Amino acid sequence: MLTWLPHIDSSVVLDGLKSILWLLSLLIIRTLIVRAISRNPTLSMEAKRRGVVSVRNTVVFALLVGLVVIWAHELEAFAVSLVALAAALVLATKELILCLSGAALRVGGKVYAVGDRIQIAGHRGVVLDHDVFATKLLEIGPGQASHLYTGRVTVFPNSLLFTNALVKENPGQEYGLYILTVPLKDMDEWRDAERHLLDAAKAECAPFMEEAGRHMKLLEQTTLLEAPSPEPRITIQLIDAGRIQLVLRFPAPDRGRSRIEQAILRRYLTASAPTS
């Protein structure tokens, strides 16, 4: 029953043992590094999560490279037949190849990382995880105007990076400029509404206005582009006949945008409420 054992190529057995040893070594290294990261008290939870994801992806890449090196001489013997097989695999695994290419684009172009807020193909949220095939988001919504976590997790394939534009809401900035749209029902009172909205924005942004200004100047030196003033400003837009909306641009901390926006709206509504 075991007469087939002598016919097994000894090099195949040796390569198999090398592959197992390489896998075990990488698993041990990964476990030690992840344990060191998780027990490091100086790192924030986001930094720990980013470190664990980076270690995992690096180990997967090292495993693939190691397996290719170990089995290279075996693969060479089947090179001719693999050409035809590769052509068939390309047609059968087109989406997987696009996902791998999208992952290469993300890494090479530093498109986004764990903790970034992004929008792509109708998906919007904070990047929780990413690998060679897909990206996982903690959804923000509902819609594009809200900034609350919905509690749902969205997973999209990396191939979307080739067919859709990606918007990065917080491109590595501590402070940013954001838009708040306020529709008006009565055009006759737009001057009072504009004044109330601007006063509300100035009052809520006053505590960090100086720091936001310094950040914009630093951004100007980094990008060599003239940075906009962080002062709150209002633009009037005519939507249709008899309809008008006020568009407020205001500064806010990257992690305090929703709180500042809600505070401005509440102050504006309180000031605009009719007195009895």
Buried (B, 14 or more C-beta within 10 A) or exposed (E): EEEEEEEEEEEEEEBEEBBEEBBEEBEEBBEEBBEEBEEEEEBEEEBBBBBBBBBBBBBBEBBEEBBEEBBEEEEEEEEEEEEEEEEEEEEEEEEBBBBBBBBEEBBEEEBBBBBBBBBBEEBBBBBBBBBBBBBBBBBBBEEEEEBEEBEEEBEBBBBBBEEBEBEBBBEEBBBBBBEBEBEBEEEEEBEEBBEBBBBBBBBBBEEBBEBBBEBBEBBEEEEEEEBEEBBBBBEEEEEEEEEBBBBBBBBBBBEEBBEBBBBBBEBBEEBBEEEE
